[in-house]
Amino acid sequence: MQRIHRLSFLPFLLLALSACASLGIETPQNTPDRIAYVTSGADALVVSTTNALAAHTISSADAQYVSTAGRGLSGLAAAAAADPDPTSASNRLALAENILKQLQQYVANHQKVKT
């Protein structure tokens, strides 16, 4: 019997979390919560992609793409945190949240089911 590593389910957890918004569960509204959401989501995405690569369910090129973009999201969230203009910070966070959702979808679409 093949043993599945428990962290290999992390991409599915990320998809479930992103689906929560469509089910009516509130997303963060204030700036500090949005920064934490993007930062933790980007970190989780990098970890899940690394685990998917170790499990051979995603290609190394896809893993590199997502990991690089995920680290960039953390930088974008940090820039929003340091931005003194609330409108500019909000716009940066909206961009980061959108990119995070697209990366989550990218991982879901490029992950192979291992049999």
C-alpha positions in Angstrom: 0.0 0.0 0.0 1.3 3.4 -1.0 1.6 5.9 1.8 0.6 9.5 1.1 2.4 12.2 3.0 -0.1 14.4 4.9 1.4 17.6 3.5 0.6 16.5 0.0 -3.0 17.5 0.7 -2.0 21.1 1.3 -2.9 22.3 -2.2 -6.4 20.9 -1.7 -6.6 22.7 1.6 -5.6 26.0 -0.2 -8.3 25.4 -2.7 -10.8 24.8 0.0 -9.8 28.0 1.7 -10.2 30.0 -1.5 -13.6 28.4 -1.9 -14.7 29.7 1.5 -14.9 33.2 0.1 -17.4 31.9 -2.5 -19.4 30.2 0.2 -19.9 33.4 2.1 -17.1 33.1 4.7 -15.7 36.5 5.2 -12.3 37.5 3.8 -10.1 39.9 5.7 -11.2 43.5 5.4 -8.7 45.7 7.2 -5.2 46.3 6.1 -3.3 44.3 8.8 -5.5 41.3 8.3 -5.2 41.5 4.5 -1.4 41.6 4.8 -1.4 38.6 7.1 -3.7 36.8 4.7 -1.5 37.4 1.7 1.7 36.6 3.6 0.5 33.4 5.1 -1.2 32.3 1.9 2.0 32.9 -0.1 4.0 30.9 2.5 1.5 28.1 2.4 1.6 28.1 -1.4 5.4 27.8 -1.5 5.3 24.9 1.1 2.6 23.1 -0.7 4.3 23.4 -4.0 7.6 22.2 -2.5 5.7 19.2 -1.1 4.0 18.5 -4.4 7.4 18.6 -6.1 8.8 16.1 -3.6 5.7 13.9 -4.2 6.3 14.1 -8.0 2.9 15.5 -8.6 4.1 18.8 -10.1 6.9 19.5 -12.5 10.1 21.3 -11.3 9.4 24.1 -13.8 5.9 24.7 -12.3 7.3 24.5 -8.8 10.0 27.0 -9.5 7.4 29.4 -11.1 5.0 29.2 -8.2 7.8 29.4 -5.5 9.3 32.5 -7.2 5.9 34.2 -7.5 5.0 33.2 -3.9 8.1 34.9 -2.6 7.3 38.0 -4.7 3.8 38.1 -3.1 5.4 38.3 0.4 7.4 41.2 -0.9 4.3 42.9 -2.3 2.6 42.5 1.1 5.6 44.0 2.9 5.5 46.9 0.5 1.9 47.4 1.2 2.6 47.3 5.0 5.2 50.0 4.6 3.2 52.2 2.3 2.0 55.4 4.1 -0.8 56.0 1.5 -3.8 53.8 2.5 -5.2 53.8 -1.1 -1.9 52.7 -2.5 -1.5 50.0 0.2 -5.1 48.8 -0.5 -4.4 48.6 -4.3 -1.2 46.6 -3.7 -3.0 44.2 -1.4 -5.8 43.8 -4.0 -3.2 42.9 -6.6 -1.5 40.5 -4.2 -4.7 38.8 -3.3 -5.6 38.4 -7.0 -2.2 36.9 -7.8 -2.5 34.5 -4.8 -5.8 33.2 -6.1 -4.4 32.8 -9.6 -1.4 30.9 -8.3 -3.6 28.6 -6.2 -5.6 27.8 -9.3 -2.3 27.4 -11.3 -1.1 24.7 -8.8 -4.5 23.0 -8.9 -4.5 22.9 -12.7 -0.9 21.7 -13.0 -0.9 19.1 -10.3 -1.0 15.5 -11.5 -2.9 12.9 -9.7 -0.6 10.2 -8.5 -1.9 6.6 -8.8 
